[in-house]
């Protein structure tokens, strides 16, 4: 069981039929492992998490925290096993001087508890004494956490703790003698188990190889997961865009399919065209024949031309060939000189343009020089004026410095006087505070004395009342005795009274002093007047009177008591009924709270997923998230709306621009519409801060996806109101507001009307001016 009431309550609730029986509580960490009794003090000192409760999952820990809050049981710590780092406790550790680790001395009840134990003790070493612990902790390159057998502890930061009369122990279960005997028997049986161990070792090696292969395969798969996830997100983002493209292609295909019969009809030839085509084909054949004959004639002429050219060259001889070459050379030179002349003309024109440009630039520069001279003269005059003003300001500044020095001197003197006065004031305030303290102490003392005086006056009045009663009884007894005595006794009493006049006077003074506030004091002579037999007789008389009074006692008191007891039992029964009703009402209230939480979390998860999907569809790549401020009590703190626009970082919705806020809000509205559709929506210029693309996306979504609601949208964007089923234009003439309603399908093509008639869309009026309508 637990070592404190909170842990004990959690473990009791985790028992069979308990409120936390299905949460997954494993137990208290100190009860889930055992250790040798000689290390009890060490483990209780070094591990401060032995009272922590081990649970299987984080959700189970949250359920336990809810239970503690509902029952008002206090605080407790929990260790969720699903969040423990795997493998950290199995890594080999090189310790100084092969010192034993405390973790290796602990025997867990299950291997799954090992990470939790490592979280509690880590690599803490166990030393026999403080000297060895100091050497292990400080004398090596790495600082070690060391605990001694008697409870001394050295932290890695260098701090040391220990001492005290009592030692902390009992935090973990201890291994008993039977377990040690069983371990010894197992050690004795080890030689006979070598053969089985070798076989098991081979199987373990095979299993280790398979495990390594599986781990390698898992790492490869884990590397592929981010890539596939990225590809999946990219495909999810592209899917709405491709859907729109497919829809556009389908529209184009339907249009072309409808135009196909018309085009095919236009491509068919009539009889007249067919006859004309045949005539043209005949003409084409004739022209082709004529063209072939012309080509043959042209070839013959080219052959004759070549023959004549050759004959001319042969007739002229070598001289003609030389002259022909010179003519060719002269023609070539002439062409080159002509090209040079053309280049020179171009350069001349270019130079003329440059000269004109330079002349214009020169005029501009001359104008700027004249302007700058004028400005320079003006600036020089201003500079001279400023110099004169500066001289005057400098003189005034020097005078001000002198005045400042005088004022500073007077201020310093006044400050010294003020400090002296403040010192005196502080002294007076100290004296005043001291007097006030003494006055308050005196007032408290006076009040205490007054209270004590009133108390003792009350006690004195009680004692005086008791004394008067006793004096009356004694005087009555003395009168009876005087009647029965003889004359001698009377004379003796008179003598005694005469002899005791001083005593009587002293008693009277005593009684008078009693009335004045002091307790009465009786002399021995006064006490001798009372005899013991007389007092015993008085006691017997009083007991007889008590017996007589007992006979006359009121016996109806018993019946009255029984009646009161019956009434009390009835009231107790009524209280039990009311208490039971209160418990039932509390259960019903808790059930309603649970149902509210379950429905809210269900709706919240659906709305969050749809919000993410809607925002990615609208922005083509962004992301949005709804998060609870307090996951344990969603209704306490509220919800945070975070958005990541495309190619940007995560931001709170209040830090977004106008268009981004509009898209985020619309995504949330559409997500809420998906979860709980509303029959009517009125939206006022939701597209005012959006660009053309986003307006088209939002308008098409409202047109195609929200068929179970009616949207009334006030808009001034044509790509929004052109998709409406009805347009309502608002305009003003003659100081009077009027409206006109238009059916956009009346202005559409027959094909668009046919398509619109197939869609059972909601009415979406739009406020427009007269020109846009």
Order of alpha helices (4+ residues) and beta strands (2+ residues): alpha-beta-beta-alpha-beta-alpha-beta-alpha-beta-alpha-beta-alpha-beta-beta-beta-beta-alpha-alpha-alpha-alpha-alpha-alpha-alpha-alpha-alpha-beta-alpha-beta-beta-alpha-beta-alpha-beta-alpha-beta-beta-alpha-beta
